Every structure is written in C-alpha cells, then in structure tokens.
Amino acid sequence: MPEFNFVKSSYSSTSGQCVEVARNHIGTVAVGDSKTPPDAPVLHLSPTAWQEFTTAQ
C-alpha cells in the first residue's frame, strides 16, 4: 500500500473529531480518521468524486 501524507482538515474540532485527507498520489484521494491506528482502513475516492463532495451544497 502506498504511503499517504495525511493533513488534518481545517474544519476538525478541538475535541478530537479529526478528518485527515491525503492527496499525494495521482488518481486517488485518501480520507481517514486521525483517531484510528496508522494501519486502519481509509476511504479512497477519485479526484472527481472528492471535488464533487467538497463543492456540494
């Protein structure tokens, strides 16, 4: 499995509700939870699906 460079969302709360996103691999956006172990499953989205998700209202 490729190594993902996760970045915590700026919308994450201070109470530990943390979403992390990695976009350092072409063709996939990995989404994870910072509270889970490093080897925990992550959600893989296409860049198009990620863009649609982040721009949806």
N, C-alpha and C positions, 0 to 999 in steps of 0.2 A: 504494500500500500504506500502511495506517495506521502511524503511529509507535508502537512499543511501548516501554513503560518497563520494561525488564528489571531484575529483582532477583536477585542470586545466591542460590542455595539455602544455607541454614544447614548443610546436610549436605555441601556441597562440600569437597573436601580441599584442603590447603595445597600439594599437588603439581600443581595446575593442572587437576584433574578438576572442572570447574565447570559446573553446570547452572543456567540462568537461566530465570525464569518471568516473564511479563508478564500481568497481569490487568486492564489499564486500558481494555479495550474490552468492551462488553457483548456476550455471546454467544460469546466465544472466549477461550481461554487459550492463549497462545503459549509454546512451550518451545524454548529454544535452548542453544547451547554457547558459553560466553564466549571460547573459543579461536578461534572462526571469525570471518571478517570481518563487519562490520555488515550487508552485503547478502546474507549466506548464507541459505539456506532455513531456515525454522523449522517446527516441528510445531504444528499448530493443533488444539486439542481443544475440545469443547463443555464448558461448566462442569460438566455432569453427568458426562461421561467423566473429567474431571480429578478430581472428587470421588471417583469410584469408584476411580481409580488411587491416589490418596493415602491412601485408607482401606482398601485391600485388604491382607490379611494373608498 
